[in-house]
Amino acid sequence: MKYTLSFCLLFFILSCKTEPKLESITITKNEVNEMVTFLASDELQGRHAGSEGIEKAASYIENQFKAYILKLIEINLKLIV
């Protein structure tokens, strides 16, 4: 009986714990269009391997990922704190 009561109490405590719901970021159609337009632009000179265009494209993509990751972290930190 003692173990059953302890188990039920432990189960109840653990089942009541809720995790904060993490938010996500929505990328709009316009944002995707801007990204694709830049990556397909003549400014990147076709993005051939070893070219300056491929380096610009890689840097752009890296910066986009960093920006969205920072936004996501900021949103979720506000929810947790």
Secondary structure in CASP SS format (residue, H / E / C, confidence):
PFRMAT SS
TARGET T0000
AUTHOR 0000-0000-0000
METHOD secondary structure of the structure
MODEL  1
M C 1.00
K H 1.00
Y H 1.00
T H 1.00
L H 1.00
S H 1.00
F H 1.00
C H 1.00
L H 1.00
L H 1.00
F H 1.00
F H 1.00
I H 1.00
L H 1.00
S H 1.00
C H 1.00
K C 1.00
T C 1.00
E C 1.00
P C 1.00
K C 1.00
L C 1.00
E C 1.00
S C 1.00
I C 1.00
T C 1.00
I C 1.00
T C 1.00
K H 1.00
N H 1.00
E H 1.00
V H 1.00
N H 1.00
E H 1.00
M H 1.00
V H 1.00
T H 1.00
F H 1.00
L H 1.00
A C 1.00
S C 1.00
D H 1.00
E H 1.00
L H 1.00
Q H 1.00
G H 1.00
R H 1.00
H C 1.00
A C 1.00
G C 1.00
S C 1.00
E H 1.00
G H 1.00
I H 1.00
E H 1.00
K H 1.00
A H 1.00
A H 1.00
S H 1.00
Y H 1.00
I H 1.00
E H 1.00
N H 1.00
Q H 1.00
F H 1.00
K H 1.00
A H 1.00
Y H 1.00
I H 1.00
L H 1.00
K H 1.00
L H 1.00
I H 1.00
E H 1.00
I H 1.00
N H 1.00
L H 1.00
K H 1.00
L H 1.00
I H 1.00
V C 1.00
END
